[in-house]
Amino acid sequence: MSDIHDIETIDRVLKGDVHAFAEIIEKYRDRVFRYVYVKFGNYDEAMDITQEIFIMTFESLEKFRRESKFSTWLYSIMVNYGKNHQKKANRYRSVSIDRVHGDDFEFQLTDERENPERQVVDRDSLRIVKEELFNLPDDYREILVLRDIEGLPYNEISRILGIGLSNVKVRIHRGRELLKERLQEKKLI
């Protein structure tokens, strides 16, 4: 679905075809979920937050001014919701068993040609990378997810986060360097 198709779909929703919003959800669900899951590290919480973000987006659709791409506007809602949710969560700090063990969600594609020992090593390495990404400071984790996992361009990240383009580049560089240092300490690279 292109940006033009997003606008057409939004127009249909605003004219009363609320079921057309399912197309928006279908297109962006995985991206929003990945971002939220990496930010919070809990599968069930990420599912709930993803749903809340889409409800908020639906309820705010009339406020979309079309000054940027719809995806940029949606990601701005997503990032701001995540920040607000985290502020509330920090008041009542808890540690998820899922986050500590990291076994409930895998980003892995297995190669059937590999031997089982190699698969175990790869799975363990991926778990460590996910843990280290999760443990980065919020500013770095958030920006690396948007750039390196979601593949968003720098200018779009700048609009989503409300920071300058040079600041985006600096944070991405510093975040990658910090992640690299941590992975080197774990002897993964």
N, C-alpha and C positions, 0 to 999 in steps of 0.2 A: 504494500500500500504506500503510495508516494505521498509527499506533502500535500499535493493538490487533492488527492483522494482523502487525506485526513480532513481537509477543509470541507470537502463535499459531505463527508460523513458527519462532521460537526454541524453543518447546516441542516442536515436531515434530523439530527437529534434536537436541535433548537426549534425546528418546525413541528416537533411532537413525536417523531419516530424514536422513542427512547430505546427501542431494541437495537437500533443501529450502533449504539454505544458499545455493543458487544464486539464490533469490529475493531474499535480502538483498544479494548481490553485484550483481545486476541493478539493484536500486533505488538503491544508494549508490555504485556504481562510478564514475560520471562525477563526482560531487561530490568523492570522495576523490582521484581523479586530478587534477582541476583544482587542488585545494589543493596537492597534492604538486608538480605541474608548476610552479605559480607560485612555490613555495618554492625549488625546486632548478633550474628552468630548463632541464632536459635531458629530452627526451621519453622516451628509453630508460630512463634512471634512474627517471623518474616511473612508468613502467609496472612496473618491478621493485619499487619501493617500494610501489606500490599493491597489488600481489600479496602482498607480505610483510605489509602491514597486514591484509589479509583473512585470511591464514593465522593471524596472531597473534590476530585477533578470534575466529576459529573455535576455536582452541585455548583461548581464555579465556572462551568462552561460558558455562561453568558459574559463572564469577565475576560475571556480570551480576546485580546485586541488585535491579534493577527500581525503584530509588529515583529514577531519572530516566528520560527517554525513551531508547530504545535508540540513537537517532541521536546524542544527547548523549554517551552512553558510547562509541560508535564514534568520534566526533570527538575525544574525549579520548585514545583510543588513537592516533589519527592524529596529533594534535598532539605527543604525547609521543614517538612513534616518530620523527617528523620532527626534533624537537630532538636526540634521541640520535643519529640518523643524521648530522645536521649536525655534532655534536661530533666524531664519528669522521672525517668528511670534512675537517674543518678541520685535522686533523693532516697530511693529505696534500692540500694546496691545489692545484687545477688550474683552468684556465679552459676552458670548453666553447666550441667554435666555434659550436655552435647557440645558445648564450646570447648570444654577442657579436653574431651576425647576426640571431637571433630569427626566422628564416624557416621553421622546421620546423613551427610550429603557429600557426594563426590563429583568432582568436575573431570572425571577421568574417562578417556576412551581407551579401552584395552585393545592391544594388538594380539590377535590370536596366535601369531607366529612366535611370540615371546615365550620364554619358559616361565614356569610359575615363580621361581626365585626372583626373576627380574620384575615380575608383576608386583611382588611383595615390596621390593625395594622402591619401585616407582610409586606405589600407593603410599608408602610411608613418607617418601620425599614430598609428594603432593600435599599430604596432611601437614607436614612441617611448613611448607610454603604458605598454605592457607592460614595456619596459626600465626606465622610471622606477619602476614599481611593484616590479619585481624588485630594484631598487637601494635601496629603502627599508630602513631598519633592520628586523631580523626582527620585533620586537614590533609595529611598524606594519604591515608587509606581511601578517603572519599575521592580524591582526585585521581589516584591510580586506578580505582574501579571505573570511574567515568572514562578515563583515557585508554587504559590497557585492557580492560575487560569489555567495556561497552564500545570502545573504539570511537568515541566522540572527538571531533576536531577541537583544537585549542580555543578557537573563538566561541564555539558553542559552550564549552566548559566555563569560559569567562562569563558569559551571560547567565548561565545556570547558577553559578556560585556568587555572582555579583562582585567579581574581583577583576583586576586588570590582566591583560594578556601576558605581560611580562611576569606578573605574580603567578599565573598559571604555570608558565614554563619553569619558573624557579621551584615551585612546589613539586612539580612532576620530577624534575631533576633530583631534588633533595630526597623525595620519597623513594625514588628508585635507588639512589645511593644508600639510603638507610636500610632498605630491604636487602640490597646486595650485601652490605656489611653483615647483616644478621644471618643471611644464608651462608656467607663465607665462614662465620663463626661456627655454624652447624655443619660445615664442610660439604655443603650441597653444590657449591660452585667454586 
